[in-house]
Amino acid sequence: MLRKGKTEVPRVAEIVREAGMTNQAFYRHFRGRDDLVVATYEQGLLTLHSYLEHRVLKCSNVKDRMRAWIDGVMAQIEDPRLSELSAVILWNVGQVARDKSEIEPVGYARILELLGAILSEAGLPDPDRTAVFVQTLVMGMTTRYHEGGVVPSDDDRDHLLRFCLGGIGVS
């Protein structure tokens, strides 16, 4: 996918050749190219979830946990290699009809559940709905920075954290 960039979806033959496997081995695991693209995306989200969970569990209060979660989400666009990989995968996922894939979309839900747990442990009313609002804002800002080719400054991240904490009623 990286070689094709954001201009052309790779063919199964190219994927198989690059992976050094046979068509038979490929189709044993995936129905087609689209399932591979979605699986790659989901694996990335699950990796992000593990990373966020590791960061969050090192913190003891809601403010530090929120900072760890927000900074962890933003970190995916601060590393140029990871940022480019994310852009290519997201572009390829955009070419796939998600309802045609058998890959279970669990990555986003796990990231949201982690945020919901942070808010629940802080005693916030309706933590699940609040988590959706916070996640939508943080992921949206991450996308905005990413698409603009801008790395958020420390001041940007601090402002986003203050805004989110204010929104959930934590000072």
Beta strands, then each sheet from edge to edge (+ up, - down):
end
